């Protein structure tokens, strides 16, 4: 096996068993942080009982964005 082949194999192993899972975890934690921030924003913006429907819509939107973010993480992970 050539030197380039050995280096490519090592990089593949690192991505599979080393960096890949950590990158996925980082991506998921970024999604979670984004969701938490959006949820707090929704609660601050729609804190009146009369705003219950708007709060629900805002929280649903935050959840949808979170779910989309997780799908993007999975897509990134499968491409590596």
N, C-alpha and C positions, 0 to 999 in steps of 0.2 A: 504494500500500500504506500502511496506517495505521501510526502509531507503534507500536501494540501488535503489529501483524503483523510489523514489522521486528524488534522485540525477541524475539518468539516464534521467528522464523527464526534469529536469532543464538544463542539459547539452544539450539535444536535442533542447530545446527552445532557448538557447543561440546560438547554432550553426545556427539555422534556422533564427532567427531574429536579432541576435547580431553579432557574429563573422563571420558567413558565407558570408554575403554580403560584409563585409569589406575585407575579404581574397580575394574574387573575384575581388574587385576593386584594391587591391594591385597587384594581378596577372596581371590584364589588364594594370595597369600603368607600371609594369615591362616590359611587352611586348612593350608598347609604347616607353619607354626609350630605349629599345634595338633597335627598329626600327629607332628611331631618331639618335642614335649613328651610326648605319649601313649606314643610308642615308648620314650623314655628311662624313663618311669615303669614300663612293662612290664618292661624289662630290669632295673631296680632291684628291682622287686617279685618277679620270678621268675628270680633269678640262679643258682639251684641246678640242676644237671643233672636232678634228679628232677622239676623243675617244667617240663620241656620242653613238655608238652602244654598247660599253663596259659599258658606264654609264647606259644605259637603262637596260642591262642585270643585272648589279649589283643592280640597284634599284628594278627590278623585283624579284630578289633573296631575297632582304631585305623584300619586301612586302610578299612574300611567307612564309618566316620565321615568320613574324608578324602574318599572318593568322593562321599558325600552332600553334603558341604560344597561340592565343586566343582560339583555339579549345581545347588545353590542359587545359586552365583555366576553360573552360566550363565542361570538363570531370572531373576535380578535384572538381568543385562545385557540380556536380551531384552525386559524390561518398560520399559527406559529408552529 
